[in-house]
Amino acid sequence: GVHPSIRGEVWEFLLGCFDPNSTYEERNQIRQRR
């Protein structure tokens, strides 16, 4: 299973919100645009 503290972040990858090769900064920029 996935630890509850990171579950939300893991789902963003599983649902295709983020490229697995994206950087932390790129993910933050995407989150800010939503």
ABEGO torsion letter per residue (X at the ends): XBBAAAAAAAAAAAAGABBAABBAAAAAAAAAAX
